[in-house]
Each structure stands twice: as structure tokens, then as C-alpha cells.
Amino acid sequence: MKTCPYCAHVNLEGVFFCEECGHPFVGGQGVIATSQLVPEEQGAFQGRVTWGTARFERDASIIIRIRNHDEPINIESVDTIVIGRTDPKAPSAIDLDTAPYGAADLGVSRVHASIRRGEDTLTLVDENSTNGTYLNGQRLIPNQPRVLRDGDEVRLGRLVFHVFFR
Amino acid sequence: MDASRNWYAILGVPPEASQEDIREAYRIMARRFHPDANPNDGADLQFRDIAAAYETLGNPAPRVQYDMARRKYQDEPNYFTLRVTPSKRVLTALSEPQVVYLLLEIVPLRNAAKTVRREAPLNLTLVLDRSTSMKGVRLDKVKIAAHQIVEQLTSDDILSVVTFSDRADVLIPAGHVSDKPSLRSMISIMRADGGTEIFHGLAAGVDQCRVYRGPRRVNHVVLLTDGRTFGDEEQCLALATQAAEDGIGISAMGIGDEWNDDFLDRLASATGGTSAYINSPSAVVRFLNDRVRSLGDAFAERLMLSIAPDADVKLESAFKLMPNSQPIDVYPQPIPVGALEYNRPVSILIQLQMPPSVKSGFRTVARLDVTGDVLAVGRQGYKVLSDISVEIAENPEPEEPPLAILDALGKLTLYRMQQKAEVALLEGNVREATRRLENLATRLLAAGQEELAEQAMIEAHRVSKTNMLSEEGRKSLKFGTRRLLALPQPGENGE
């Protein structure tokens, strides 16, 4: 049985999406909610969607929450954030080191992916990683940027984290 | 002696198999599919084939006769083949049931488009709603569309046009398309008046289609309506089932918000046809023309699928993804799945439930078979089959689910969430319907479908306030989420 971490619905083994709420169980792993519904004030409702936005303000910062690790990582304004893991044998220039989170065992490449700042969006790019980069369960084509949204789930190899805009 | 069938393939033995091998193969097949051992509907159907195969091959005399007659078909190419991808190649041994998905693709002969391509001759019937509500721009667009269809057709094609309101009129009786100007002027005299009673129109349309019905043609009725029919829906569905048995397909298109989409879905699905939502009158022309064009692009027609799961495997559902996304009923079998075009496979996602199984090793899951008429070469009743098996292991290596399945399932989940919200609302469960619509909005956003997400939010709000969905919003969500299924996979077109 597979219990949905989002709505607690009990699904049969083998399903890839919760039959109740559509929550993805990609790779056979339950993941935390990718985005939270923010209820609007009743009177002011105009049918506008205000969560999961792709818009990333110039002065905003990024918060990364790695699964099974409580402490969020706060990243202030940088144009390109290269994500990978440090390896004493082969040093590389990276901005976010995932080695402390067991990255080597989880199949993260030394230079795995990067988050790039565009005009008013962020994009996620797979840097030819060995085990691939997944955005909300979908594998990225190397070197092809995809727009990141607030609350998105990113998977590098088997390392899962969520990206939030602040 | 029916030598057009490959009995050896049906028993899964090579042509040089000994009588003993054949007997053994039959015994194994019978254990899997005999109606006494296997309650599944498709199994009964396939067992009849297996029994017929054994009847011929099980005795040396008829076998020799068959082998001789079969030579004629020796050089027959694989007009179409089945490609089946399971969601997992190795299942975990579990003491509880688990779900397995199969992505079935029916693939036309390679290079068919280059070597044998020709326009399939059509036997087309248009059944057009001319009720009062069609008055004005809707009817004008329908006339334009019909004029363009007349232009598209050639003298090889057969056309008939039936109009209906609360009664049906044969505007153009079935005949070769020769005198185009007079056909056009007959279409021009359509006037809007009266209510909507689909059955009369459909029955008259199917009758017209029957006149020139033939195995070398695409026999198809295109129904276009903007209204809801009352009290004759079951009659229509019975008619559709009969039409499908006669090799006639039905496509159903609804304009505007009044028509009954569930009914038109069932009507189309019963024949392997398609149903579509036309949200503005100006789109009528494109929709109708596209439909007729894709009918003419048929390499094979009247594909019939049968799914025979093993006795302990449950067939839960199937959904057609390509060339158009269409819910399909898994019973009764065989399931009509329409035409196979030259350049696009037909793809169908099948959901099965496997029983608890703690024993490791290979096991069979289901047998799929597809029959069809290959119009391009005039071969009728061409049949292929595929026997699916998977491995069960204690601790299988983690495997990435195939992207094609994941992508299709992600989109299908959205469609189903929308369907469930509707069901909840029908049952009067407003809170659940609201929650489901909100969940849908969240998922749609995650999938990058902002417009649909917004629509889902608006409807969620509307439901919580008024206990109702708007017809327009409901249909936009239903056909919007369904349309996602026909989109190319991510990576094929970038972000």
C-alpha cells in the first residue's frame, strides 16, 4: 500500500500518482507537497491564481528544502547557482554543495544542475549529469532550461529538494 | 479452411512444431484462458481463437491442408505490429495487490506512408443538427464546413447528408461525389427550426451510411449537434453498437455548452470514433475538416482490440491516447478502437490489477490481440497478438518508469480528477467537489497549465458558492484536460 503524503489516501502499489489528489509518487517514493494552496480572502476572490508562480522578482531569494533535512538553505541573489557536490579528488566550481546531504550515495554528479536567473523567472538546467535532473518528476533534457515555479520539486539523481521563492 | 489467420502465432509455436509441442502449447493456453478457469470477458473471446487454432493444428490432416493454403500468406508483411511497454519490467513480490500499466502502441508497417499510401475511399455521412438553437452563425459555419468537405472529397468517395431537428430529413442521399455545385446548393438550403432529437437523425444517417458500406472503405458518420437529446439516448447507444458491428464508425461533435458530453463520449467510444467539444462556432469549420481529413488518412480501419488478462489479473480500465484522446469502455469486447493512420500509432494505456504474489519468477499477465482491415492493400481481418509477461522478484533493482507511461498517467490523472469532481457534485457532495477542483488546480499549475488551473479555481469557487459548475467551465476542464493527453511528451517540444 502506498499512502499519499499529501492527502493520506491509501493507494495500491504500482500507481505513480495518487488516485485521490493526483500527487506524484515518482520513482516509487512519496514526496512532500509541491505547492500549497493559499486560500484567498473570500471577498477579494477574482479567480486569480497566486501560488506556484513562475514570476521571480529581482530582489527575491530562493529557499531550498532538502528532503529529510530540516534546515532550509537560503540563497540570496546570484545570477547562476551551480549545484553539485564537492569531491576532494576532483575540485569543481559549485555554489551549492550537496555533499553534506549524502549526495555521493544519492547519485548526484559533481556538477549536476544549475538554477539560472532570467528577466523575471528562474530556470533549471541539467548540466549533463550522470543520473539526470527531474522537475516535478519529469526528466530534463541536458542543457535545456525549464522554468522553475515556487514550490517545485527537483530531483538530482535520488536527492530530492523543493524550491521556494521568498 | 481459413488460411488468413496465423494459427501458429495464436498457439505461440513455430510452424515446425511437433504435434506433441502443439498439444502442450494448447494445454497451457487452455489453462490460462478457458472460460471455466478465467472469468475475464476478453479471455473467453481469445479462447475461441485458441480452440480454433488447435482444431486445425492439433490433427495432422487439417494441419497439412492449412499449411498449404497458408503459403499464399507467407510473404505477407507485418501490416501493423503491437508494441507493449509495461510500467515495470520487474514487479516486487508483495502480499497485497498491485497496479500495472501497459502502454499498447499499434504501429503501422514501416514506410507504409511511402510505399502503399493512398487516400482511403470514404463513405461519409454527415448528420447535422438544424434545431432552432443552431440558427445564425452556428448554422452558417456548419454550411461552410460542409461545403469545404464537399470540395475535399473526390468521385471515389461517397457522401450523404442528413439533417435533423425533431425529425430527420435526408438532404443528400448516399452517392458518389460528382456534381459538387448541386451538392453545395443542397447544403445551402438548410434552415434552422425545431427541437433536438438525435436518434431520428442518427438512425437516418446510419441507414444512409449502410447503402455503400464496404470493407474497402472508411464507413463513418459524423454527428454534429448543439443540443441535448431527451429520452432516446439508450436507443442511440444501441444503434451505435449495431453500427460498430457493421463496420461503421461514429464521431460526435458538440457545439456550445448545451449538449450532453457524456452521452456523445459513449456514442463515439462504442464505435471507436471520437468526440470533440467545439467551443466557438468559428472552430466548427476546422474541426469538421480535420476529422474528415484524418478519416481519409486511414491505413487500416475497424481496429478491434481484445484484452485477455490471466485469470487472477483484473482489467481495470483503458484510455486511448493517440491519435486522439478518448475514454474507452473495456467491456464488451472486442473493443472498437477506430482507424490506424499512416504516420501515427494508435496508443492505448491499459490499467491492470495484479494479485498478491510472493513467488519470484516470470509470469504471464495478459494477451492482447488486434484485428483490422488494411485498406491500403485490401487485406481484411489482419490480426496480430502480443503475450505480455513480467518478472516478479523479492528485491528488484529500482527502475525508472518509462517516461511515456509517466507522462500519459500524469495527464490522465488530471482528467480523472476532473471527472471525480463532477461525480462528487452529482452526488451532492459540494465540499468534496470543491476540494477535488482545488486539487486539480494545484496539479494543473504544477503541470504548467495556468489557464486550465485558473478555470479550475473559478469553478471550485463557483461550486463552493452556488453548489453548481458552469456548463462552459465544466466542458472546458473536461476537454481541456483530455486534450493534454494528445500533446507531445515533454522534451519533444521544450518548455
Chai-1 contact restraints between the chains, C-beta under 6 A:
chainA,res_idxA,chainB,res_idxB,connection_type,confidence,min_distance_angstrom,max_distance_angstrom,comment,restraint_id
A,L12,B,P97,contact,1.0,0.0,6.0,A-B,restraint_1
A,L12,B,Q98,contact,1.0,0.0,6.0,A-B,restraint_2
A,L12,B,V99,contact,1.0,0.0,6.0,A-B,restraint_3
A,E13,B,L94,contact,1.0,0.0,6.0,A-B,restraint_4
A,E13,B,Q98,contact,1.0,0.0,6.0,A-B,restraint_5
A,G14,B,Q98,contact,1.0,0.0,6.0,A-B,restraint_6
A,G14,B,V99,contact,1.0,0.0,6.0,A-B,restraint_7
A,G14,B,V100,contact,1.0,0.0,6.0,A-B,restraint_8
A,V15,B,V99,contact,1.0,0.0,6.0,A-B,restraint_9
A,F16,B,L406,contact,1.0,0.0,6.0,A-B,restraint_10
A,F16,B,L409,contact,1.0,0.0,6.0,A-B,restraint_11
A,F17,B,L409,contact,1.0,0.0,6.0,A-B,restraint_12
A,F17,B,T413,contact,1.0,0.0,6.0,A-B,restraint_13
A,C21,B,N439,contact,1.0,0.0,6.0,A-B,restraint_14
A,G22,B,T413,contact,1.0,0.0,6.0,A-B,restraint_15
A,G22,B,M417,contact,1.0,0.0,6.0,A-B,restraint_16
A,G22,B,R443,contact,1.0,0.0,6.0,A-B,restraint_17
A,T34,B,A446,contact,1.0,0.0,6.0,A-B,restraint_18
A,S35,B,T442,contact,1.0,0.0,6.0,A-B,restraint_19
A,L37,B,E438,contact,1.0,0.0,6.0,A-B,restraint_20
A,L37,B,T442,contact,1.0,0.0,6.0,A-B,restraint_21
A,F45,B,H461,contact,1.0,0.0,6.0,A-B,restraint_22
A,G47,B,M457,contact,1.0,0.0,6.0,A-B,restraint_23
A,G47,B,I458,contact,1.0,0.0,6.0,A-B,restraint_24
A,V49,B,A453,contact,1.0,0.0,6.0,A-B,restraint_25
A,V49,B,E454,contact,1.0,0.0,6.0,A-B,restraint_26
A,V49,B,M457,contact,1.0,0.0,6.0,A-B,restraint_27
A,G52,B,L445,contact,1.0,0.0,6.0,A-B,restraint_28
A,N136,B,A446,contact,1.0,0.0,6.0,A-B,restraint_29
A,Q138,B,P490,contact,1.0,0.0,6.0,A-B,restraint_30
A,I141,B,G491,contact,1.0,0.0,6.0,A-B,restraint_31
A,R146,B,E495,contact,1.0,0.0,6.0,A-B,restraint_32
A,V147,B,E495,contact,1.0,0.0,6.0,A-B,restraint_33
